[in-house]
């Protein structure tokens, strides 16, 4: 039982989300198309308001919907599934959910 608990804790640490790192990644990978601090759309919709669960565009925002959009792209957004590591995606999502 101790081994299982230790493995679960290590697993959680391995994928701990870092919104500070996520912000840096957002600025280089996402910020060209998505605004973080204004409700105005750029090439893609603003992500301001994500922490409330609703973007200014009226779209729902939660971990699942953001990860799906990153992985699958759509509506003009490129697919980032293979371009970002799982850790990078988690960091970006943790940052977006602070907006």
Secondary structure, 3 states (H helix, E strand, C coil): CHHHHHHHHHHHHHCCCCHHHHHHHHHHHHCCCCCCCCCCCCCCCCCCCHHHCECCCCCECCHHHHHHHHHHCECCECCCCCCCCHHHHHHHHHHHCCC
